Amino acid sequence: MKYTKNKQFIGGMFDEISPTYDKLNHLLSGYQDNRWRKSAVKYLASLSSNYENILDLASGSGDLGMEFLKLNPKRIYSGDLSLEMLKIDKEKLPSEINRVVKCEAEHLPFRSAYFDLCGIGFGVRNFERLSACTDEIARVLKPGGKFVTIEMFKPLKANIANKSFRLYFEKVLPKIGNTLSKSDYAYSYLFESVDNFLNIQQYTEILQNSGFKILKTKNNFLGIVNSIFAEKL
Ligand SMILES: C[S@@+](CC[C@H](N)C(=O)[O-])C[C@H]1O[C@@H](n2cnc3c(N)ncnc32)[C@H](O)[C@@H]1O
């Protein structure tokens, strides 16, 4: 199968794997994924105590949104392409705070300068026109609003540790993931989506071009999983 970031394809793939997504995420990350989300939210809490309106974009099943609850928001909007992922998000988060919105990152159905915080966990590498999406995120954030990205990037330097991980990620993880999710391709696609993505330097340049100042970058795992904290100027 040829690698693509076509939105219909991506939405359909996440619909398909939604029933097993959470369990496999935890298992295949060695139960680290929630630690990375928690640590990002802890740092955000140190930056501000005023996160009234939060956008969890590419929210999937809502695990980042669950952490955002700790910031005491008035509203969390969970936005995603995949209706099946949003259904899981809706069951997890409290209905008085959460609003689920089927949407696409390039065209957000929100007014300008509405959000205090936007977060994307493991979503940006799927975006077809990344800089159009980061421009759109800058549009919906207030000046001074924060943007956190947690993502898997191409390592800046290859070393034995990340080369060994690459081997696991390319050869072992797709076999386990595809079998347990009963998908023919979703976890092979996962490897390809990272292999075809940017390194963290290239990503932060895109953010700067969209009008963000980089506040901090945090290497969570082998220079591959990073959190990037930015502020809208
Ligand atoms: C790997 S999941 C991450 C879910 C969640 N944020 C987490 O931390 O586990 C990626 C999600 O991004 C969504 N997605 C991919 N491309 C998108 C786009 N262009 N606009 C909105 N959502 C998108 C997918 O439907 C999927 O639910």
The ligand as an SDF file (V2000), in Angstrom:
LIG
                    3D

 27 29  0  0  0  0  0  0  0  0999 V2000
   -2.8240    8.5260   16.9940 C   0  0  0  0  0  0  0  0  0  0  0  0
   -4.4100    9.2220   17.2680 S   0  0  0  0  0  0  0  0  0  0  0  0
   -4.1060   10.2330   18.6860 C   0  0  0  0  0  0  0  0  0  0  0  0
   -5.2700   10.3850   19.5960 C   0  0  0  0  0  0  0  0  0  0  0  0
   -5.0250   11.1250   20.9140 C   0  0  0  0  0  0  0  0  0  0  0  0
   -4.7330   12.5240   20.7140 N   0  0  0  0  0  0  0  0  0  0  0  0
   -3.9870   10.4940   21.8020 C   0  0  0  0  0  0  0  0  0  0  0  0
   -3.2130   11.2260   22.4370 O   0  0  0  0  0  0  0  0  0  0  0  0
   -3.9620    9.2570   21.8980 O   0  0  0  0  0  0  0  0  0  0  0  0
   -4.5160   10.4110   15.9810 C   0  0  0  0  0  0  0  0  0  0  0  0
   -5.8920   11.0240   15.8030 C   0  0  0  0  0  0  0  0  0  0  0  0
   -5.7740   12.1230   14.8900 O   0  0  0  0  0  0  0  0  0  0  0  0
   -6.9500   12.1920   14.1020 C   0  0  0  0  0  0  0  0  0  0  0  0
   -6.6370   12.9740   12.8980 N   0  0  0  0  0  0  0  0  0  0  0  0
   -5.7500   12.6500   11.9340 C   0  0  0  0  0  0  0  0  0  0  0  0
   -5.7000   13.6080   10.9880 N   0  0  0  0  0  0  0  0  0  0  0  0
   -6.5670   14.5670   11.3900 C   0  0  0  0  0  0  0  0  0  0  0  0
   -6.9600   15.8230   10.8390 C   0  0  0  0  0  0  0  0  0  0  0  0
   -6.4380   16.2630    9.6850 N   0  0  0  0  0  0  0  0  0  0  0  0
   -7.8870   16.5640   11.4930 N   0  0  0  0  0  0  0  0  0  0  0  0
   -8.4300   16.1050   12.6720 C   0  0  0  0  0  0  0  0  0  0  0  0
   -8.1060   14.9290   13.2380 N   0  0  0  0  0  0  0  0  0  0  0  0
   -7.1810   14.1660   12.6020 C   0  0  0  0  0  0  0  0  0  0  0  0
   -7.2820   10.7300   13.8410 C   0  0  0  0  0  0  0  0  0  0  0  0
   -8.6130   10.5430   13.4530 O   0  0  0  0  0  0  0  0  0  0  0  0
   -6.9290   10.0910   15.2070 C   0  0  0  0  0  0  0  0  0  0  0  0
   -8.0350    9.9950   16.0510 O   0  0  0  0  0  0  0  0  0  0  0  0
  1  2  1  0
  2  3  1  0
  2 10  1  0
  3  4  1  0
  4  5  1  0
  5  6  1  0
  5  7  1  0
  7  8  2  0
  7  9  1  0
 10 11  1  0
 11 12  1  0
 11 26  1  0
 12 13  1  0
 13 14  1  0
 13 24  1  0
 14 15  1  0
 14 23  1  0
 15 16  2  0
 16 17  1  0
 17 18  1  0
 17 23  2  0
 18 19  1  0
 18 20  2  0
 20 21  1  0
 21 22  2  0
 22 23  1  0
 24 25  1  0
 24 26  1  0
 26 27  1  0
M  CHG  2   2   1   9  -1
M  END
$$$$
